[in-house]
């Protein structure tokens, strides 16, 4: 099995793949090109201390997120898997999201996913504002980020007291 390094890029909403053949020359068949350029799902990746892949689709309710996430992670794009977020735009700077955490399952909410979603949107679409709202099954999170690499990402949302206890070791 040959491995080909590539870079997935986009400009003005048009995505493309760059394969550097200056370092090593090879010929791809039409089927290989079609497989590499499969546009069924476009996705963005980001790490907020843990890796996330974000897929923008038209209807997140129609996706079997467990099957989708397991199939994606079985492709081994990421050595230890990746958290998957499928999102859909529901209004200006408002995004509905479903999150599948690697090694777990679909979750009601995920703060790092909300931050990753907002950061990807801002990084790859300069028209996205600095404040975004990510609506997850457990509620809505507000995320603020200037888009500047060294600036902090702020996660704002509700938190409530549940209980206290003692754990005996």
C-alpha positions in Angstrom: 0.0 0.0 0.0 1.5 3.3 -1.1 0.9 6.4 1.0 0.5 9.8 -0.6 0.8 13.0 1.4 -1.8 15.6 0.4 -3.2 18.9 1.6 -6.9 19.6 1.6 -7.6 23.2 1.0 -10.5 25.5 0.1 -11.0 29.0 -1.3 -14.2 30.9 -1.4 -16.2 27.8 -0.7 -14.5 25.7 -3.4 -12.5 22.8 -2.0 -9.5 21.1 -3.6 -6.6 18.7 -2.9 -2.9 19.5 -3.5 -0.5 16.6 -4.0 3.2 17.6 -4.2 4.9 15.7 -7.0 8.1 17.7 -6.8 9.5 15.4 -4.2 8.3 12.1 -5.7 6.7 11.5 -9.0 3.9 9.0 -9.6 0.9 8.5 -11.8 -2.7 8.1 -10.4 -5.4 6.2 -12.2 -8.8 7.8 -12.8 -10.3 5.6 -10.0 -7.6 6.8 -7.6 -8.3 10.4 -8.4 -12.0 9.9 -8.0 -11.4 8.3 -4.6 -9.1 11.1 -3.4 -11.5 13.8 -4.7 -14.7 12.3 -3.3 -16.8 15.3 -2.4 -19.6 13.4 -0.5 -18.6 15.2 2.7 -16.3 18.2 3.1 -14.7 18.4 6.5 -12.4 20.6 8.5 -10.0 19.5 11.2 -8.7 21.3 14.3 -7.2 20.4 17.6 -8.3 22.2 20.8 -6.1 19.9 22.9 -7.9 17.0 21.3 -8.5 16.4 17.6 -11.9 17.2 15.9 -13.2 16.7 12.4 -16.1 19.0 11.6 -18.6 18.1 8.7 -21.0 20.7 7.4 -24.1 19.1 6.0 -27.7 20.1 5.2 -29.6 18.0 7.7 -27.8 16.5 10.8 -30.9 14.7 11.9 -30.8 12.3 8.9 -27.3 11.0 9.7 -26.6 7.8 11.8 -23.8 9.6 13.6 -22.4 6.4 15.3 -22.1 4.6 12.0 -20.8 7.7 10.2 -18.1 8.3 12.9 -17.0 4.7 13.2 -16.7 4.5 9.4 -14.7 7.7 9.3 -12.4 6.7 12.1 -11.8 3.3 10.5 -10.1 5.1 7.6 -7.3 5.9 10.0 -6.9 9.5 9.0 -6.0 10.1 12.6 -3.8 7.6 14.5 -5.9 7.5 17.6 -9.2 8.5 16.1 -10.9 11.9 16.2 -14.0 13.5 17.7 -16.6 14.0 15.0 -19.0 16.9 14.8 -21.7 17.2 12.2 -23.1 20.7 11.9 -25.8 22.5 10.0 -26.4 26.2 9.8 -29.7 27.2 11.3 -29.4 31.0 11.3 -26.7 33.6 11.1 -23.8 32.5 13.3 -26.0 29.8 14.8 -25.1 26.1 14.2 -26.9 23.0 15.2 -24.4 20.2 16.1 -24.3 16.5 16.9 -21.0 15.3 18.4 -19.6 11.8 18.6 -16.7 11.6 21.0 -13.9 9.1 20.1 -13.8 6.1 22.4 -17.3 7.0 23.6 -20.5 7.7 21.7 -22.8 10.5 20.8 -22.8 13.1 23.6 -25.3 15.7 24.6 -22.7 18.4 24.6 -19.0 18.9 24.3 -17.2 22.2 25.1 -14.1 21.4 23.1 -16.3 20.5 20.1 -18.2 23.8 20.3 -14.9 25.6 20.4 -13.5 23.5 17.5 -16.6 24.2 15.4 -16.5 27.9 15.9 -12.7 28.1 15.3 -13.0 26.1 12.1 -15.9 28.3 10.8 -14.0 31.4 11.6 -10.6 30.1 10.2 -12.0 29.0 6.9 -14.7 31.6 6.3 -13.7 35.2 7.0 -17.4 36.2 6.9 -18.1 34.3 10.1 -18.4 36.7 13.0 -16.3 36.4 16.2 -19.2 35.2 18.2 -21.0 31.9 17.2 -23.7 29.9 18.9 -23.5 26.1 18.9 -26.8 24.3 19.6 -26.2 20.8 20.9 -28.7 18.3 22.3 -27.8 19.4 25.9 -28.2 23.1 25.2 -26.6 26.2 23.5 -23.0 27.3 23.9 -21.7 30.7 22.9 -18.1 30.7 21.5 -16.0 33.8 21.0 -12.8 33.9 19.0 -11.2 36.7 17.1 -9.7 34.5 14.5 -6.2 35.4 15.5 -4.1 32.3 16.1 -2.6 33.4 19.5 -5.9 34.7 20.9 -7.9 32.6 23.4 -11.2 30.9 22.5 -13.9 31.7 25.0 -16.7 29.2 25.8 -19.7 30.7 27.5 -22.7 28.6 28.6 -24.8 27.5 31.5 -23.5 25.4 34.3 -25.5 24.1 37.3 -24.7 22.4 40.5 -25.5 18.7 40.5 -24.3 17.2 43.9 -21.4 16.6 46.2 -20.2 13.3 47.5 -17.4 11.3 49.0 -15.5 8.6 47.0 -13.9 5.9 49.1 -10.6 4.7 47.7 
